């Protein structure tokens, strides 16, 4: 639909009837003004530009998104709730764990004190209760495992260096960690250690030391003072199990060395008594005067088994003497001969060998039990009031004597 034309200028009046329109005249000043810039345009443009730049710098324009704003508000309101729940859960778990550990430490301490009193120990044993959590085991009145380490248990002449035992399937009789009346141990296994260091201190008195000498055997060696003379002593100790709960020893191979001159073995057997060492016998055969003095004693000749004719020839002929005494058989028989009776009957002969008669007298009074008592020991595990406790296997290691222990049905604390 077209808009009707409304004339804005009045038609010029004329005298004639001409219908031709005359264009209006233009003002030259208006044309010049239209060519010039408006001074307000710069001011308005700067204000609008600066405001638009500030708006752009603050936040770029984007189309509205109502769903995005909704999700952001939901996250902001839900996140603190999750954090609070996690914080409370973590705090509660820490408190429960601390309470469980406190109850465990308290129970271990009370068990250690009770064992110390019952076993009459100088030091409290170390008790470690296994399994987690402890409070749930206590509520069920059953412990998975308990490890006990007891140091320094007196056992007659010696002290057991350490006894370690681990008990399994323990039934508790009590109402809580502070009111445990006793326990029933279904199974227990452990190990007993008797160290050589403790044996040296208690049996050797800093003069005799013990070392491993093969399976089930111990070598004892040290010094022994007899009649003012320091003799080197050596003995073999055999370890054996005695009964179900005991360990005992038997001492054999006892020997006292009188320097490199002679050895003394207490007893009456053929290998026992006073015997020259091989080095001493060899030196004796090389000294003609001393060996003639030996051959001049009929008892010595008889024990050596040398014919009288050979002895008489050797006593008068130097070559025959060297021929007789230089034979390997003569040297061997000389070291095997017991000189106790001969030396007592001929004290002058003993002096020729460099031996003191008082020393020999003291040695003869030193019996096997007296020497063996210095190295022998035994001990028994305590008999439990109920159940069974046994030693299974005894072995000798570098650090000492080890014995395995087993038990069952042990009732403690009642």
Number of C-alpha atoms within 10 A of each C-alpha: 3 4 5 6 6 6 7 6 7 6 12 10 7 8 6 6 7 7 8 6 8 8 8 9 6 8 8 8 8 9 10 9 10 9 8 8 9 10 8 8 9 11 11 10 11 11 11 12 12 11 12 12 11 11 12 11 10 9 8 8 9 6 6 8 8 8 8 9 10 10 11 10 10 10 10 10 10 10 10 11 11 10 11 11 11 12 12 12 12 12 12 12 12 12 12 14 16 12 13 17 16 15 18 20 16 14 20 20 16 16 20 20 16 16 19 17 12 10 14 12 16 12 14 19 24 18 22 19 18 16 12 14 13 24 19 13 15 20 14 11 17 18 23 15 17 19 17 20 17 22 19 18 19 15 14 11 13 20 18 21 20 18 21 18 20 19 24 19 15 21 19 21 18 15 12 15 19 11 11 17 14 15 19 22 22 16 18 22 18 18 19 20 21 21 22 21 15 18 24 20 14 14 20 19 11 12 15 21 21 25 23 20 16 13 12 16 21 24 18 22 21 18 18 18 11 14 14 9 13 15 19 18 22 22 20 23 26 19 22 17 18 14 11 14 17 15 18 16 20 16 23 14 13 20 20 23 20 19 12 11 17 21 21 24 22 23 16 9 9 9 14 19 21 26 22 22 19 17 13 15 22 17 14 21 22 13 11 16 12 16 18 17 13 18 19 14 13 12 13 17 15 12 13 19 11 15 10 13 9 12 19 14 14 19 19 11 12 12 11 16 20 15 11 19 20 14 11 10 11 16 19 14 14 23 21 19 19 21 20 19 11 15 19 14 11 12 13 13 17 18 12 15 17 10 17 15 15 12 14 20 13 12 19 16 10 15 13 14 12 11 19 19 12 14 25 17 20 17 19 16 16 11 11 13 10 12 15 16 20 17 23 13 12 19 16 22 19 11 14 19 22 19 18 18 22 17 19 18 16 19 17 18 13 9
